[in-house]
């Protein structure tokens, strides 16, 4: 990508993802955590990927940035992308996931449709207790 195209792409992400910075030449390390996250999210999502691996996508972000990141992941899903969300935040998992799996000591749980388990039941699976009763 030539410099003009890179500047155009960067400015597009700044505008579309509401990245607060002086301009496209700003060093990423000088941005706040939320603005870094939005810039990276834009760089990843703008090409329209078919598969997205989101590992702890909102850790450390403020509520506004969390809402923004979640809305973008949902929009990508709605556009046809497969989104694999890895998170320790049960509320986030239950809010964003269509199907939930738990990995515990190398074992994979059956898939659970969103809303089919309470937070307590999901917590039992996360501590391995669900595996004991599934056999």
N, CA, C and O atoms as a GROMACS GRO file, in nm:
protein
  540
    1UNK      N    1   0.085  -0.117   0.000
    1UNK     CA    2   0.000   0.000   0.000
    1UNK      C    3   0.090   0.124   0.000
    1UNK      O    4   0.181   0.135   0.082
    2UNK      N    5   0.064   0.216  -0.092
    2UNK     CA    6   0.146   0.337  -0.096
    2UNK      C    7   0.108   0.432   0.017
    2UNK      O    8   0.006   0.412   0.084
    3UNK      N    9   0.188   0.535   0.037
    3UNK     CA   10   0.168   0.626   0.150
    3UNK      C   11   0.031   0.695   0.146
    3UNK      O   12  -0.036   0.707   0.248
    4UNK      N   13  -0.011   0.739   0.029
    4UNK     CA   14  -0.139   0.809   0.017
    4UNK      C   15  -0.255   0.715   0.052
    4UNK      O   16  -0.349   0.754   0.121
    5UNK      N   17  -0.247   0.592   0.004
    5UNK     CA   18  -0.351   0.494   0.034
    5UNK      C   19  -0.352   0.460   0.183
    5UNK      O   20  -0.458   0.445   0.243
    6UNK      N   21  -0.233   0.448   0.242
    6UNK     CA   22  -0.223   0.418   0.386
    6UNK      C   23  -0.281   0.533   0.468
    6UNK      O   24  -0.352   0.508   0.566
    7UNK      N   25  -0.254   0.657   0.430
    7UNK     CA   26  -0.309   0.772   0.502
    7UNK      C   27  -0.461   0.778   0.487
    7UNK      O   28  -0.531   0.808   0.583
    8UNK      N   29  -0.511   0.749   0.368
    8UNK     CA   30  -0.656   0.748   0.345
    8UNK      C   31  -0.722   0.641   0.432
    8UNK      O   32  -0.823   0.666   0.496
    9UNK      N   33  -0.663   0.520   0.432
    9UNK     CA   34  -0.716   0.408   0.512
    9UNK      C   35  -0.716   0.444   0.660
    9UNK      O   36  -0.814   0.420   0.731
   10UNK      N   37  -0.604   0.501   0.707
   10UNK     CA   38  -0.593   0.539   0.848
   10UNK      C   39  -0.696   0.646   0.884
   10UNK      O   40  -0.760   0.637   0.989
   11UNK      N   41  -0.711   0.746   0.798
   11UNK     CA   42  -0.809   0.851   0.826
   11UNK      C   43  -0.951   0.795   0.826
   11UNK      O   44  -1.034   0.837   0.906
   12UNK      N   45  -0.978   0.701   0.737
   12UNK     CA   46  -1.109   0.636   0.733
   12UNK      C   47  -1.137   0.564   0.866
   12UNK      O   48  -1.247   0.575   0.920
   13UNK      N   49  -1.039   0.494   0.918
   13UNK     CA   50  -1.056   0.425   1.047
   13UNK      C   51  -1.074   0.527   1.159
   13UNK      O   52  -1.160   0.509   1.245
   14UNK      N   53  -0.996   0.633   1.159
   14UNK     CA   54  -1.009   0.737   1.260
   14UNK      C   55  -1.151   0.792   1.261
   14UNK      O   56  -1.212   0.809   1.367
   15UNK      N   57  -1.204   0.820   1.143
   15UNK     CA   58  -1.338   0.878   1.132
   15UNK      C   59  -1.447   0.775   1.166
   15UNK      O   60  -1.539   0.806   1.242
   16UNK      N   61  -1.437   0.657   1.111
   16UNK     CA   62  -1.541   0.555   1.126
   16UNK      C   63  -1.545   0.498   1.267
   16UNK      O   64  -1.653   0.469   1.319
   17UNK      N   65  -1.430   0.481   1.329
   17UNK     CA   66  -1.421   0.418   1.461
   17UNK      C   67  -1.402   0.519   1.573
   17UNK      O   68  -1.374   0.481   1.687
   18UNK      N   69  -1.416   0.646   1.542
   18UNK     CA   70  -1.410   0.754   1.641
   18UNK      C   71  -1.283   0.746   1.725
   18UNK      O   72  -1.287   0.754   1.848
   19UNK      N   73  -1.170   0.731   1.656
   19UNK     CA   74  -1.040   0.727   1.724
   19UNK      C   75  -0.999   0.872   1.753
   19UNK      O   76  -0.985   0.953   1.662
   20UNK      N   77  -0.981   0.902   1.880
   20UNK     CA   78  -0.945   1.039   1.922
   20UNK      C   79  -0.794   1.054   1.916
   20UNK      O   80  -0.721   1.001   1.999
   21UNK      N   81  -0.749   1.129   1.813
   21UNK     CA   82  -0.606   1.154   1.797
   21UNK      C   83  -0.588   1.277   1.709
   21UNK      O   84  -0.682   1.318   1.640
   22UNK      N   85  -0.468   1.337   1.710
   22UNK     CA   86  -0.445   1.456   1.627
   22UNK      C   87  -0.454   1.431   1.477
   22UNK      O   88  -0.490   1.520   1.400
   23UNK      N   89  -0.422   1.310   1.434
   23UNK     CA   90  -0.425   1.281   1.291
   23UNK      C   91  -0.363   1.147   1.259
   23UNK      O   92  -0.317   1.076   1.348
   24UNK      N   93  -0.363   1.112   1.130
   24UNK     CA   94  -0.316   0.979   1.089
   24UNK      C   95  -0.167   0.954   1.110
   24UNK      O   96  -0.123   0.839   1.104
   25UNK      N   97  -0.089   1.058   1.136
   25UNK     CA   98   0.055   1.039   1.160
   25UNK      C   99   0.088   1.019   1.307
   25UNK      O  100   0.205   1.002   1.342
   26UNK      N  101  -0.013   1.022   1.393
   26UNK     CA  102   0.010   1.006   1.537
   26UNK      C  103   0.061   0.865   1.567
   26UNK      O  104   0.009   0.767   1.514
   27UNK      N  105   0.161   0.856   1.650
   27UNK     CA  106   0.214   0.726   1.691
   27UNK      C  107   0.110   0.654   1.777
   27UNK      O  108   0.052   0.715   1.867
   28UNK      N  109   0.088   0.527   1.750
   28UNK     CA  110  -0.012   0.449   1.822
   28UNK      C  111   0.017   0.447   1.971
   28UNK      O  112  -0.076   0.454   2.052
   29UNK      N  113   0.142   0.438   2.009
   29UNK     CA  114   0.177   0.428   2.152
   29UNK      C  115   0.136   0.552   2.231
   29UNK      O  116   0.132   0.548   2.354
   30UNK      N  117   0.106   0.662   2.162
   30UNK     CA  118   0.066   0.785   2.230
   30UNK      C  119  -0.086   0.792   2.254
   30UNK      O  120  -0.134   0.884   2.320
   31UNK      N  121  -0.160   0.696   2.201
   31UNK     CA  122  -0.305   0.695   2.218
   31UNK      C  123  -0.345   0.630   2.350
   31UNK      O  124  -0.269   0.553   2.407
   32UNK      N  125  -0.465   0.663   2.397
   32UNK     CA  126  -0.519   0.596   2.516
   32UNK      C  127  -0.548   0.450   2.479
   32UNK      O  128  -0.552   0.414   2.362
   33UNK      N  129  -0.568   0.367   2.581
   33UNK     CA  130  -0.596   0.225   2.556
   33UNK      C  131  -0.720   0.204   2.471
   33UNK      O  132  -0.721   0.121   2.380
   34UNK      N  133  -0.826   0.280   2.500
   34UNK     CA  134  -0.949   0.267   2.423
   34UNK      C  135  -0.931   0.307   2.278
   34UNK      O  136  -0.986   0.243   2.188
   35UNK      N  137  -0.856   0.413   2.254
   35UNK     CA  138  -0.831   0.456   2.117
   35UNK      C  139  -0.740   0.361   2.042
   35UNK      O  140  -0.757   0.339   1.922
   36UNK      N  141  -0.642   0.303   2.112
   36UNK     CA  142  -0.560   0.199   2.050
   36UNK      C  143  -0.647   0.082   2.006
   36UNK      O  144  -0.635   0.031   1.895
   37UNK      N  145  -0.736   0.041   2.097
   37UNK     CA  146  -0.822  -0.074   2.070
   37UNK      C  147  -0.912  -0.046   1.949
   37UNK      O  148  -0.930  -0.133   1.864
   38UNK      N  149  -0.970   0.075   1.942
   38UNK     CA  150  -1.057   0.108   1.830
   38UNK      C  151  -0.979   0.113   1.699
   38UNK      O  152  -1.031   0.072   1.595
   39UNK      N  153  -0.857   0.162   1.703
   39UNK     CA  154  -0.773   0.168   1.583
   39UNK      C  155  -0.740   0.026   1.534
   39UNK      O  156  -0.750  -0.003   1.415
   40UNK      N  157  -0.701  -0.060   1.626
   40UNK     CA  158  -0.670  -0.198   1.591
   40UNK      C  159  -0.795  -0.269   1.540
   40UNK      O  160  -0.788  -0.343   1.441
   41UNK      N  161  -0.907  -0.247   1.606
   41UNK     CA  162  -1.033  -0.307   1.562
   41UNK      C  163  -1.067  -0.265   1.420
   41UNK      O  164  -1.105  -0.348   1.338
   42UNK      N  165  -1.053  -0.138   1.391
   42UNK     CA  166  -1.080  -0.090   1.256
   42UNK      C  167  -0.987  -0.151   1.153
   42UNK      O  168  -1.030  -0.189   1.045
   43UNK      N  169  -0.860  -0.160   1.188
   43UNK     CA  170  -0.762  -0.220   1.096
   43UNK      C  171  -0.797  -0.365   1.065
   43UNK      O  172  -0.778  -0.412   0.952
   44UNK      N  173  -0.848  -0.436   1.165
   44UNK     CA  174  -0.883  -0.577   1.147
   44UNK      C  175  -1.017  -0.594   1.075
   44UNK      O  176  -1.030  -0.679   0.987
   45UNK      N  177  -1.117  -0.513   1.112
   45UNK     CA  178  -1.252  -0.534   1.060
   45UNK      C  179  -1.278  -0.471   0.923
   45UNK      O  180  -1.361  -0.522   0.848
   46UNK      N  181  -1.211  -0.365   0.888
   46UNK     CA  182  -1.241  -0.295   0.764
   46UNK      C  183  -1.223  -0.380   0.638
   46UNK      O  184  -1.301  -0.364   0.544
   47UNK      N  185  -1.126  -0.470   0.633
   47UNK     CA  186  -1.115  -0.554   0.512
   47UNK      C  187  -1.227  -0.659   0.498
   47UNK      O  188  -1.235  -0.728   0.397
   48UNK      N  189  -1.313  -0.670   0.601
   48UNK     CA  190  -1.423  -0.766   0.594
   48UNK      C  191  -1.380  -0.910   0.609
   48UNK      O  192  -1.404  -0.991   0.519
   49UNK      N  193  -1.316  -0.944   0.720
   49UNK     CA  194  -1.267  -1.082   0.737
   49UNK      C  195  -1.382  -1.182   0.749
   49UNK      O  196  -1.493  -1.148   0.788
   50UNK      N  197  -1.352  -1.306   0.714
   50UNK     CA  198  -1.451  -1.414   0.725
   50UNK      C  199  -1.450  -1.477   0.864
   50UNK      O  200  -1.551  -1.530   0.910
   51UNK      N  201  -1.334  -1.471   0.931
   51UNK     CA  202  -1.319  -1.528   1.064
   51UNK      C  203  -1.249  -1.424   1.153
   51UNK      O  204  -1.149  -1.364   1.113
   52UNK      N  205  -1.302  -1.406   1.273
   52UNK     CA  206  -1.244  -1.312   1.369
   52UNK      C  207  -1.221  -1.385   1.500
   52UNK      O  208  -1.313  -1.446   1.554
   53UNK      N  209  -1.100  -1.379   1.550
   53UNK     CA  210  -1.068  -1.433   1.682
   53UNK      C  211  -1.056  -1.314   1.776
   53UNK      O  212  -0.962  -1.235   1.765
   54UNK      N  213  -1.150  -1.302   1.869
   54UNK     CA  214  -1.152  -1.189   1.962
   54UNK      C  215  -1.120  -1.243   2.101
   54UNK      O  216  -1.206  -1.300   2.168
   55UNK      N  217  -0.996  -1.224   2.144
   55UNK     CA  218  -0.949  -1.274   2.272
   55UNK      C  219  -0.947  -1.158   2.371
   55UNK      O  220  -0.865  -1.067   2.360
   56UNK      N  221  -1.039  -1.163   2.470
   56UNK     CA  222  -1.050  -1.058   2.572
   56UNK      C  223  -1.060  -0.920   2.503
   56UNK      O  224  -0.980  -0.831   2.534
   57UNK      N  225  -1.154  -0.901   2.413
   57UNK     CA  226  -1.156  -0.781   2.329
   57UNK      C  227  -1.181  -0.650   2.402
   57UNK      O  228  -1.153  -0.543   2.348
   58UNK      N  229  -1.234  -0.655   2.524
   58UNK     CA  230  -1.265  -0.528   2.592
   58UNK      C  231  -1.197  -0.514   2.728
   58UNK      O  232  -1.230  -0.423   2.804
   59UNK      N  233  -1.105  -0.600   2.757
   59UNK     CA  234  -1.036  -0.593   2.887
   59UNK      C  235  -0.971  -0.456   2.905
   59UNK      O  236  -0.893  -0.412   2.821
   60UNK      N  237  -1.006  -0.391   3.016
   60UNK     CA  238  -0.945  -0.264   3.050
   60UNK      C  239  -1.007  -0.142   2.984
   60UNK      O  240  -0.958  -0.031   3.004
   61UNK      N  241  -1.112  -0.160   2.907
   61UNK     CA  242  -1.173  -0.046   2.838
   61UNK      C  243  -1.287   0.015   2.920
   61UNK      O  244  -1.345  -0.052   3.006
   62UNK      N  245  -1.318   0.141   2.893
   62UNK     CA  246  -1.430   0.205   2.961
   62UNK      C  247  -1.561   0.162   2.895
   62UNK      O  248  -1.560   0.101   2.789
   63UNK      N  249  -1.673   0.193   2.960
   63UNK     CA  250  -1.803   0.144   2.916
   63UNK      C  251  -1.836   0.188   2.774
   63UNK      O  252  -1.895   0.112   2.697
   64UNK      N  253  -1.799   0.310   2.737
   64UNK     CA  254  -1.825   0.358   2.601
   64UNK      C  255  -1.750   0.277   2.497
   64UNK      O  256  -1.805   0.239   2.394
   65UNK      N  257  -1.622   0.251   2.524
   65UNK     CA  258  -1.541   0.172   2.431
   65UNK      C  259  -1.588   0.028   2.427
   65UNK      O  260  -1.587  -0.035   2.321
   66UNK      N  261  -1.631  -0.026   2.541
   66UNK     CA  262  -1.684  -0.163   2.546
   66UNK      C  263  -1.806  -0.176   2.456
   66UNK      O  264  -1.816  -0.268   2.376
   67UNK      N  265  -1.899  -0.082   2.471
   67UNK     CA  266  -2.020  -0.083   2.389
   67UNK      C  267  -1.987  -0.074   2.241
   67UNK      O  268  -2.047  -0.143   2.159
   68UNK      N  269  -1.891   0.011   2.207
   68UNK     CA  270  -1.850   0.028   2.068
   68UNK      C  271  -1.790  -0.101   2.012
   68UNK      O  272  -1.828  -0.145   1.903
   69UNK      N  273  -1.697  -0.161   2.085
   69UNK     CA  274  -1.632  -0.285   2.039
   69UNK      C  275  -1.736  -0.396   2.023
   69UNK      O  276  -1.735  -0.468   1.922
   70UNK      N  277  -1.824  -0.410   2.119
   70UNK     CA  278  -1.928  -0.513   2.110
   70UNK      C  279  -2.017  -0.490   1.987
   70UNK      O  280  -2.049  -0.585   1.915
   71UNK      N  281  -2.055  -0.366   1.962
   71UNK     CA  282  -2.141  -0.339   1.846
   71UNK      C  283  -2.071  -0.372   1.715
   71UNK      O  284  -2.135  -0.419   1.621
   72UNK      N  285  -1.942  -0.348   1.709
   72UNK     CA  286  -1.867  -0.379   1.587
   72UNK      C  287  -1.852  -0.529   1.566
   72UNK      O  288  -1.859  -0.577   1.453
   73UNK      N  289  -1.831  -0.603   1.674
   73UNK     CA  290  -1.822  -0.749   1.661
   73UNK      C  291  -1.957  -0.807   1.617
   73UNK      O  292  -1.961  -0.898   1.535
   74UNK      N  293  -2.066  -0.755   1.672
   74UNK     CA  294  -2.199  -0.801   1.632
   74UNK      C  295  -2.226  -0.766   1.486
   74UNK      O  296  -2.282  -0.847   1.412
   75UNK      N  297  -2.186  -0.647   1.444
   75UNK     CA  298  -2.205  -0.607   1.304
   75UNK      C  299  -2.125  -0.698   1.211
   75UNK      O  300  -2.174  -0.735   1.104
   76UNK      N  301  -2.004  -0.735   1.251
   76UNK     CA  302  -1.923  -0.826   1.169
   76UNK      C  303  -1.991  -0.962   1.160
   76UNK      O  304  -1.994  -1.023   1.053
   77UNK      N  305  -2.045  -1.010   1.272
   77UNK     CA  306  -2.118  -1.136   1.272
   77UNK      C  307  -2.239  -1.128   1.179
   77UNK      O  308  -2.264  -1.218   1.099
   78UNK      N  309  -2.314  -1.019   1.192
   78UNK     CA  310  -2.432  -1.002   1.108
   78UNK      C  311  -2.398  -0.991   0.960
   78UNK      O  312  -2.482  -1.021   0.874
   79UNK      N  313  -2.276  -0.948   0.930
   79UNK     CA  314  -2.230  -0.939   0.790
   79UNK      C  315  -2.177  -1.072   0.740
   79UNK      O  316  -2.134  -1.082   0.625
   80UNK      N  317  -2.178  -1.176   0.825
   80UNK     CA  318  -2.139  -1.308   0.781
   80UNK      C  319  -2.009  -1.361   0.835
   80UNK      O  320  -1.970  -1.473   0.804
   81UNK      N  321  -1.939  -1.283   0.916
   81UNK     CA  322  -1.813  -1.331   0.972
   81UNK      C  323  -1.840  -1.427   1.088
   81UNK      O  324  -1.935  -1.409   1.164
   82UNK      N  325  -1.755  -1.527   1.099
   82UNK     CA  326  -1.758  -1.615   1.216
   82UNK      C  327  -1.672  -1.548   1.323
   82UNK      O  328  -1.556  -1.516   1.298
   83UNK      N  329  -1.729  -1.527   1.441
   83UNK     CA  330  -1.656  -1.462   1.549
   83UNK      C  331  -1.636  -1.562   1.662
   83UNK      O  332  -1.732  -1.612   1.720
   84UNK      N  333  -1.511  -1.591   1.691
   84UNK     CA  334  -1.477  -1.676   1.805
   84UNK      C  335  -1.437  -1.583   1.919
   84UNK      O  336  -1.330  -1.522   1.915
   85UNK      N  337  -1.523  -1.573   2.020
   85UNK     CA  338  -1.500  -1.486   2.134
   85UNK      C  339  -1.441  -1.568   2.247
   85UNK      O  340  -1.498  -1.669   2.289
   86UNK      N  341  -1.327  -1.525   2.296
   86UNK     CA  342  -1.265  -1.586   2.413
   86UNK      C  343  -1.266  -1.481   2.523
   86UNK      O  344  -1.204  -1.375   2.510
   87UNK      N  345  -1.336  -1.511   2.632
   87UNK     CA  346  -1.349  -1.412   2.737
   87UNK      C  347  -1.374  -1.480   2.871
   87UNK      O  348  -1.436  -1.586   2.878
   88UNK      N  349  -1.324  -1.417   2.976
   88UNK     CA  350  -1.351  -1.463   3.113
   88UNK      C  351  -1.472  -1.390   3.171
   88UNK      O  352  -1.518  -1.424   3.280
   89UNK      N  353  -1.522  -1.292   3.100
   89UNK     CA  354  -1.636  -1.211   3.145
   89UNK      C  355  -1.766  -1.281   3.105
   89UNK      O  356  -1.805  -1.279   2.988
   90UNK      N  357  -1.832  -1.344   3.202
   90UNK     CA  358  -1.953  -1.420   3.172
   90UNK      C  359  -2.064  -1.335   3.112
   90UNK      O  360  -2.136  -1.380   3.023
   91UNK      N  361  -2.077  -1.212   3.160
   91UNK     CA  362  -2.180  -1.124   3.102
   91UNK      C  363  -2.152  -1.099   2.955
   91UNK      O  364  -2.244  -1.101   2.873
   92UNK      N  365  -2.026  -1.076   2.920
   92UNK     CA  366  -1.988  -1.053   2.781
   92UNK      C  367  -2.016  -1.178   2.697
   92UNK      O  368  -2.072  -1.168   2.588
   93UNK      N  369  -1.978  -1.293   2.748
   93UNK     CA  370  -2.001  -1.418   2.677
   93UNK      C  371  -2.150  -1.440   2.652
   93UNK      O  372  -2.192  -1.473   2.541
   94UNK      N  373  -2.230  -1.420   2.756
   94UNK     CA  374  -2.373  -1.445   2.743
   94UNK      C  375  -2.441  -1.341   2.655
   94UNK      O  376  -2.541  -1.372   2.589
   95UNK      N  377  -2.391  -1.220   2.652
   95UNK     CA  378  -2.451  -1.114   2.572
   95UNK      C  379  -2.417  -1.127   2.423
   95UNK      O  380  -2.501  -1.097   2.338
   96UNK      N  381  -2.296  -1.171   2.391
   96UNK     CA  382  -2.250  -1.170   2.253
   96UNK      C  383  -2.258  -1.304   2.180
   96UNK      O  384  -2.263  -1.307   2.057
   97UNK      N  385  -2.259  -1.412   2.254
   97UNK     CA  386  -2.246  -1.544   2.191
   97UNK      C  387  -2.379  -1.601   2.146
   97UNK      O  388  -2.480  -1.588   2.214
   98UNK      N  389  -2.377  -1.664   2.030
   98UNK     CA  390  -2.493  -1.742   1.985
   98UNK      C  391  -2.487  -1.882   2.044
   98UNK      O  392  -2.588  -1.938   2.085
   99UNK      N  393  -2.365  -1.936   2.049
   99UNK     CA  394  -2.340  -2.068   2.107
   99UNK      C  395  -2.220  -2.054   2.201
   99UNK      O  396  -2.121  -1.990   2.167
  100UNK      N  397  -2.231  -2.114   2.319
  100UNK     CA  398  -2.125  -2.106   2.419
  100UNK      C  399  -2.067  -2.244   2.443
  100UNK      O  400  -2.139  -2.342   2.463
  101UNK      N  401  -1.934  -2.251   2.440
  101UNK     CA  402  -1.862  -2.372   2.479
  101UNK      C  403  -1.770  -2.335   2.594
  101UNK      O  404  -1.723  -2.221   2.602
  102UNK      N  405  -1.743  -2.428   2.681
  102UNK     CA  406  -1.649  -2.410   2.790
  102UNK      C  407  -1.534  -2.507   2.768
  102UNK      O  408  -1.555  -2.624   2.737
  103UNK      N  409  -1.412  -2.457   2.785
  103UNK     CA  410  -1.294  -2.543   2.780
  103UNK      C  411  -1.242  -2.552   2.923
  103UNK      O  412  -1.213  -2.450   2.986
  104UNK      N  413  -1.230  -2.674   2.972
  104UNK     CA  414  -1.181  -2.696   3.108
  104UNK      C  415  -1.084  -2.813   3.105
  104UNK      O  416  -1.121  -2.924   3.067
  105UNK      N  417  -0.961  -2.788   3.146
  105UNK     CA  418  -0.855  -2.890   3.149
  105UNK      C  419  -0.851  -2.970   3.020
  105UNK      O  420  -0.844  -3.093   3.022
  106UNK      N  421  -0.855  -2.900   2.908
  106UNK     CA  422  -0.843  -2.963   2.777
  106UNK      C  423  -0.970  -3.027   2.724
  106UNK      O  424  -0.970  -3.083   2.614
  107UNK      N  425  -1.078  -3.020   2.801
  107UNK     CA  426  -1.205  -3.079   2.755
  107UNK      C  427  -1.297  -2.968   2.706
  107UNK      O  428  -1.299  -2.858   2.761
  108UNK      N  429  -1.373  -2.998   2.602
  108UNK     CA  430  -1.466  -2.903   2.543
  108UNK      C  431  -1.608  -2.946   2.576
  108UNK      O  432  -1.647  -3.060   2.553
  109UNK      N  433  -1.684  -2.853   2.631
  109UNK     CA  434  -1.824  -2.882   2.666
  109UNK      C  435  -1.908  -2.893   2.539
  109UNK      O  436  -1.865  -2.852   2.432
  110UNK      N  437  -2.028  -2.947   2.553
  110UNK     CA  438  -2.121  -2.938   2.441
  110UNK      C  439  -2.154  -2.790   2.416
  110UNK      O  440  -2.127  -2.706   2.502
  111UNK      N  441  -2.210  -2.758   2.302
  111UNK     CA  442  -2.251  -2.621   2.274
  111UNK      C  443  -2.382  -2.589   2.344
  111UNK      O  444  -2.475  -2.669   2.343
  112UNK      N  445  -2.388  -2.472   2.403
  112UNK     CA  446  -2.510  -2.426   2.470
  112UNK      C  447  -2.561  -2.302   2.398
  112UNK      O  448  -2.486  -2.206   2.380
  113UNK      N  449  -2.686  -2.303   2.359
  113UNK     CA  450  -2.745  -2.185   2.295
  113UNK      C  451  -2.752  -2.071   2.396
  113UNK      O  452  -2.770  -2.094   2.516
  114UNK      N  453  -2.738  -1.949   2.347
  114UNK     CA  454  -2.748  -1.831   2.434
  114UNK      C  455  -2.878  -1.839   2.512
  114UNK      O  456  -2.984  -1.865   2.455
  115UNK      N  457  -2.870  -1.815   2.642
  115UNK     CA  458  -2.987  -1.813   2.728
  115UNK      C  459  -3.030  -1.948   2.781
  115UNK      O  460  -3.123  -1.956   2.862
  116UNK      N  461  -2.965  -2.056   2.738
  116UNK     CA  462  -3.006  -2.189   2.784
  116UNK      C  463  -2.946  -2.225   2.919
  116UNK      O  464  -2.992  -2.319   2.983
  117UNK      N  465  -2.843  -2.153   2.963
  117UNK     CA  466  -2.782  -2.176   3.094
  117UNK      C  467  -2.786  -2.048   3.175
  117UNK      O  468  -2.772  -1.938   3.121
  118UNK      N  469  -2.805  -2.062   3.305
  118UNK     CA  470  -2.792  -1.947   3.394
  118UNK      C  471  -2.643  -1.919   3.415
  118UNK      O  472  -2.558  -2.001   3.380
  119UNK      N  473  -2.614  -1.804   3.471
  119UNK     CA  474  -2.476  -1.770   3.502
  119UNK      C  475  -2.417  -1.874   3.598
  119UNK      O  476  -2.300  -1.911   3.585
  120UNK      N  477  -2.496  -1.919   3.693
  120UNK     CA  478  -2.450  -2.019   3.790
  120UNK      C  479  -2.418  -2.151   3.719
  120UNK      O  480  -2.315  -2.213   3.748
  121UNK      N  481  -2.504  -2.195   3.629
  121UNK     CA  482  -2.479  -2.321   3.557
  121UNK      C  483  -2.354  -2.310   3.470
  121UNK      O  484  -2.273  -2.402   3.465
  122UNK      N  485  -2.338  -2.197   3.404
  122UNK     CA  486  -2.218  -2.177   3.322
  122UNK      C  487  -2.094  -2.176   3.411
  122UNK      O  488  -1.990  -2.231   3.372
  123UNK      N  489  -2.104  -2.115   3.528
  123UNK     CA  490  -1.993  -2.115   3.623
  123UNK      C  491  -1.954  -2.256   3.667
  123UNK      O  492  -1.836  -2.285   3.684
  124UNK      N  493  -2.053  -2.343   3.685
  124UNK     CA  494  -2.023  -2.482   3.721
  124UNK      C  495  -1.943  -2.551   3.610
  124UNK      O  496  -1.848  -2.624   3.638
  125UNK      N  497  -1.981  -2.527   3.486
  125UNK     CA  498  -1.905  -2.584   3.374
  125UNK      C  499  -1.762  -2.531   3.375
  125UNK      O  500  -1.667  -2.604   3.346
  126UNK      N  501  -1.747  -2.402   3.407
  126UNK     CA  502  -1.614  -2.340   3.406
  126UNK      C  503  -1.524  -2.395   3.517
  126UNK      O  504  -1.402  -2.388   3.506
  127UNK      N  505  -1.584  -2.449   3.624
  127UNK     CA  506  -1.504  -2.510   3.731
  127UNK      C  507  -1.493  -2.661   3.713
  127UNK      O  508  -1.438  -2.730   3.800
  128UNK      N  509  -1.542  -2.713   3.602
  128UNK     CA  510  -1.530  -2.855   3.572
  128UNK      C  511  -1.644  -2.940   3.622
  128UNK      O  512  -1.653  -3.058   3.588
  129UNK      N  513  -1.733  -2.884   3.703
  129UNK     CA  514  -1.840  -2.962   3.762
  129UNK      C  515  -1.943  -3.006   3.659
  129UNK      O  516  -2.004  -3.113   3.676
  130UNK      N  517  -1.966  -2.929   3.556
  130UNK     CA  518  -2.060  -2.967   3.452
  130UNK      C  519  -2.016  -3.092   3.378
  130UNK      O  520  -2.099  -3.174   3.337
  131UNK      N  521  -1.883  -3.107   3.361
  131UNK     CA  522  -1.831  -3.224   3.292
  131UNK      C  523  -1.858  -3.351   3.371
  131UNK      O  524  -1.880  -3.458   3.314
  132UNK      N  525  -1.855  -3.339   3.503
  132UNK     CA  526  -1.876  -3.455   3.589
  132UNK      C  527  -2.018  -3.510   3.576
  132UNK      O  528  -2.040  -3.630   3.591
  133UNK      N  529  -2.114  -3.421   3.549
  133UNK     CA  530  -2.254  -3.463   3.542
  133UNK      C  531  -2.300  -3.490   3.399
  133UNK      O  532  -2.412  -3.537   3.379
  134UNK      N  533  -2.216  -3.461   3.300
  134UNK     CA  534  -2.257  -3.475   3.160
  134UNK      C  535  -2.238  -3.617   3.109
  134UNK      O  536  -2.298  -3.656   3.009
  135UNK      N  537  -2.156  -3.695   3.175
  135UNK     CA  538  -2.124  -3.829   3.126
  135UNK      C  539  -2.237  -3.922   3.142
  135UNK      O  540  -2.226  -4.039   3.106
   0.00000   0.00000   0.00000
